Amino acid sequence: MGNMRKDPILERFMIITSGNGKITDSKKSPYSPGNETMTNPSVLSLVEKNGMLQRLQDSEDNYVKNWSIRVFESKNPAVSITAENTYSDKPHYSEPAYGYHYVVVASPNQKDTFATIDVDQWSNILVVIQDRLRWLYTQKGVTYVSIYGNHGKEAGAEISHPHLHVVTFSTIPPVIEAEAEATHRILNEKGVCALCQTITAETGGPRQILQSEGFIAFCPWAPSHPYEFWICPKKHTTSFSKITQKEINDLSLILRATLGGLVNSIKDLAYNFAFHLSPEKKNSRQIHWHIEVYPVTSPWSGLERGFGVFLNQISPEQAAEKLGASCRKELANLVGIV
């Protein structure tokens, strides 16, 4: 399998993968019912029967039918528990790309998208992710669990069928590490969570998009992408795995409403979203967990790629005004308000 290399100056990581197991038959969705043999066997298949959800899994030559969500190990993983145990020292530092990489198929319907899946299905998806998160943190060699989704080829989704990735690392990813360090520093200096401060400032302000009982969606003050927005718990919390079913249902509603509002605002839009979570194992560097959504409206230029300075042709205030109107309309449709 692949290995993970570290830049000798910036100390950022990159992964080289072998590409083995890549699915090339674009005429079939390997994630559709009936095509289960095109993927690894499921470790979890969620099946609704008599109004109840059953947690089943594939056995040898016996694939679970009538599933609504399906979880299995990726055939083209970014990391693997069979990664070759080889290391090299600085300046060309590398280590095994060790970890687990699961695919969570979000719907049996290939034509669904993250923005059209209904709220109840989103609740089930989040419960499944929460379950996988808890299990992975009991495994040896897992320091961080990353969760992300891609929609559209421009956003890296090779398969259009809606699915999420759950990828573990033996170290904390650089972006999360930097966020945790900054959060810890501000907490020590000011005695307050930086994101809590941000949420207070954004609530009811010009960058707010939508809020529910427990969550708020807003465009950040200095976004890296046009129409970028974050979904944050209003109360200070560092653990996604510990949120209640009520909170999951609330998150599902605002997540579905904002993604629906986003694609209704900008047609044929590709986007990524990522869960920014604290490491669940003992660690003093904790963050206020949240979800970040990155629309892909145009390619990055040399300014973004070469210097890390982001150029946006629409202000977050203008983006929030447009998204807010669309998301409120989407929310009204979801809860049955005409």
Secondary structure, 3 states (H helix, E strand, C coil): CCEEEECCCCCCEEEECCCCCCCCCCCCCCCCCCCHHHCCCEEEEEEEECCEEEEECCECCECCCCEEEEEEECCCCCCCCCCCCCCECCCCCEEECCCCEEEEECCCCCCCCCCCCCHHHHHHHHHHHHHHHHHHCCCCCCCEEEEEEEECHHHCCCCCCCEEEEEEECCCCHHHHHHHHHHHHHHHHHCCCHHHHHHHHHCCCCCEEEECCCEEEECCCCCCCCCCEEEEECCCCCCHHHCCHHHHHHHHHHHHHHHHHHHHHCCCCEEEEEEECCCCCCCCCCCCCEEEEEEECCCCCHHHHHHCCCCCCCCHHHHHHHHHHHHHHHHHHHCCCC
